[in-house]
Amino acid sequence: MIALPTARQQEFVAALEDVVSGFGGNPLFASIDAGTFEMRHYHRWLQRIFHLSYHAPQTFALAAGYCDYRLQPVRDYLITHAEEERTHWRWSVEDLEATGYAGPDPRSEMPPLDCQNYVAFTTFLAVRMPVARLGTAVVLEGVGARWGAAYGRKVKALLNLQPQQMSFSLGHGDVDAGHTADIMRVLDEAELTGHEWAWLTHAVRTANELYTQVYASVVT
């Protein structure tokens, strides 16, 4: 018999802390720190954030549909989170318009490869191991809570932006820490198997790689 991979909850928590704390070394943040981040980069970031935020709610809902009765609290949270995130993509479009973006509407464009890779992985998880969709979610929420406010202020100063030109950053900055706590609580109460914790740990590490690629593509 083939032994399935297993992990403990502590391994998942340790992996999450590692990727969130290490995300600060990504090329986009390095560009901001060096003062080379320009409006064209901000627009490229918003274009990519549009694709991620547009497809995220449907993958949360899809994951909820694949949860079995044992994971009812996880299913409920996925449905609630899908509804909460449903219209956040509009903030990225509004920020593009508010900052003088003259290119095509991102809704009329195919997603870049880095965005497709991330969305494809979250869709795969939703079907193959739906609880692990929360593993990818908590990486993005954790990154936002740990780094979002500080780098949002730096971008605001560099580009002389007004709050109405940073709807996406400001809108998420206020809630990411709360979402992280909610997800960790739901997972803690779910009585998951070792195999499910292994998938969650894998999801965290993969999400980190794919999300870093999205950020790197903005400035390279």
C-alpha positions in Angstrom: 0.0 0.0 0.0 1.3 3.5 -0.9 1.6 5.7 2.1 0.0 9.1 1.6 1.9 12.2 2.6 1.0 13.6 6.0 1.9 16.6 8.1 1.1 18.1 11.5 -0.7 21.3 12.1 2.5 22.8 13.5 4.3 22.1 10.2 1.6 24.1 8.3 1.8 27.0 10.8 5.6 27.0 10.5 5.5 27.0 6.7 3.0 29.8 6.7 5.2 32.0 9.0 8.2 31.2 6.8 6.6 32.3 3.5 4.8 35.3 4.9 8.0 36.6 6.7 10.1 35.9 3.6 7.8 37.5 1.1 9.4 40.9 1.9 12.3 39.9 -0.3 10.3 39.9 -3.5 11.5 42.0 -6.5 8.5 44.3 -6.4 9.2 45.4 -2.8 12.9 45.7 -3.7 11.9 48.1 -6.5 9.8 50.2 -4.1 12.6 50.3 -1.5 15.1 51.4 -4.2 12.7 54.2 -5.4 12.5 52.8 -8.9 8.9 51.8 -8.7 6.9 54.0 -11.2 3.3 54.5 -12.2 3.6 52.0 -15.0 4.5 49.4 -12.5 1.6 50.3 -10.3 -0.7 49.9 -13.4 0.9 46.5 -14.1 0.3 45.4 -10.5 -3.4 46.5 -10.7 -3.9 44.7 -14.0 -2.6 41.5 -12.4 -4.5 42.0 -9.2 -7.7 42.4 -11.3 -7.3 38.8 -12.7 -6.5 37.3 -9.3 -9.4 39.1 -7.5 -11.9 38.4 -10.3 -11.4 34.7 -10.3 -10.8 34.2 -6.5 -14.5 34.2 -5.4 -15.5 31.5 -7.9 -12.7 29.2 -6.7 -13.8 29.7 -3.1 -17.3 28.8 -4.1 -16.1 25.8 -6.1 -14.1 24.6 -3.2 -17.2 24.9 -1.0 -19.2 22.7 -3.4 -16.6 20.0 -3.1 -16.4 19.9 0.7 -18.0 16.9 2.3 -20.2 16.9 5.4 -17.3 16.4 7.7 -15.9 19.8 6.7 -19.2 21.8 7.1 -17.5 24.8 9.0 -14.9 25.0 6.2 -17.6 24.9 3.6 -19.6 27.7 5.4 -16.5 29.9 5.6 -15.6 29.3 1.9 -19.1 30.4 0.9 -19.0 33.5 3.1 -15.6 34.4 1.9 -16.6 34.0 -1.7 -19.5 36.5 -1.2 -17.3 39.0 0.6 -14.6 38.9 -2.1 -17.1 38.9 -5.0 -16.8 42.6 -6.1 -13.3 43.4 -4.9 -12.0 43.3 -8.5 -13.9 46.5 -9.1 -11.4 48.4 -6.9 -8.5 47.5 -9.2 -10.4 48.8 -12.2 -11.4 52.0 -10.3 -7.7 52.6 -9.3 -6.6 52.2 -12.9 -9.1 54.8 -14.0 -8.3 57.1 -11.1 -4.5 57.1 -12.0 -4.9 58.0 -15.7 -4.4 54.5 -17.1 -5.0 54.7 -20.8 -4.6 51.0 -21.8 -7.3 48.4 -22.5 -9.8 47.5 -19.8 -8.3 44.4 -18.0 -11.7 42.7 -18.4 -11.0 42.7 -22.2 -7.5 41.0 -21.8 -6.4 37.5 -21.3 -4.6 37.0 -18.0 -0.8 36.9 -18.0 0.9 33.6 -17.6 1.8 34.2 -14.0 -1.8 35.0 -13.1 -3.1 32.0 -15.0 -0.7 29.8 -13.0 -2.0 31.0 -9.7 -5.7 30.8 -10.7 -5.1 27.3 -12.2 -3.6 26.1 -9.0 -6.4 27.4 -6.8 -9.0 25.8 -9.2 -7.1 22.5 -9.0 -7.1 22.7 -5.2 -10.8 23.5 -5.1 -11.6 20.3 -6.8 -8.8 18.0 -5.6 -8.5 19.1 -1.9 -11.0 21.9 -1.2 -9.8 22.7 2.3 -6.4 23.5 0.9 -7.9 26.4 -0.9 -7.7 28.1 2.4 -4.0 27.5 2.5 -3.5 29.7 -0.6 -5.9 32.2 0.8 -4.1 32.6 4.1 -0.8 33.3 2.4 -2.3 36.3 0.5 -4.1 37.5 3.7 -1.0 37.0 5.7 1.2 38.9 3.2 -1.4 41.7 3.1 -1.5 41.9 6.9 2.3 41.8 7.3 3.5 43.9 4.4 0.5 45.7 2.9 0.2 48.8 5.0 4.0 49.6 5.0 4.5 49.2 1.3 1.2 50.9 0.6 2.5 54.0 2.4 5.8 53.8 0.4 3.9 53.6 -2.9 1.7 56.4 -1.9 4.7 58.6 -1.2 6.6 57.6 -4.3 3.8 58.2 -6.7 2.1 61.0 -4.8 -1.2 59.0 -4.7 -4.5 60.0 -3.0 -6.6 57.5 -1.1 -9.2 57.3 -3.9 -6.4 56.0 -6.2 -5.5 53.2 -3.8 -8.9 51.6 -3.2 -7.7 48.1 -3.6 -4.7 48.4 -1.2 -6.6 50.4 1.4 -9.7 48.2 1.1 -7.8 45.1 1.8 -5.3 46.5 4.3 -8.1 47.0 6.9 -9.4 43.4 6.8 -6.5 41.1 6.0 -5.4 40.5 9.6 -8.9 39.6 10.6 -9.2 37.2 7.7 -6.0 35.5 8.7 -7.3 34.9 12.2 -10.6 33.7 10.9 -9.0 31.2 8.5 -6.7 29.9 11.2 -9.6 29.5 13.6 -11.7 27.6 11.1 -8.8 25.2 10.3 -8.0 24.7 14.0 -11.6 23.7 14.6 -12.0 21.4 11.6 -10.3 18.3 13.0 -8.3 17.7 9.8 -6.4 14.6 9.0 -2.6 14.4 8.6 -3.1 14.1 4.8 -5.2 17.3 4.7 -2.6 19.2 6.7 0.0 18.0 4.2 -2.0 19.4 1.4 -2.5 22.7 3.3 1.3 22.9 3.8 1.9 22.2 0.1 -0.7 24.8 -0.8 1.1 27.4 1.3 4.5 26.8 -0.2 3.2 26.6 -3.8 1.1 29.8 -3.3 4.2 31.6 -2.1 6.1 30.6 -5.3 3.3 31.5 -7.6 2.4 34.8 -5.9 6.1 35.8 -5.8 6.1 35.2 -9.6 3.1 37.6 -10.0 4.9 40.3 -8.1 8.2 39.7 -9.9 6.5 40.1 -13.3 5.4 43.6 -12.4 8.9 45.0 -12.4 10.8 42.6 -14.8 
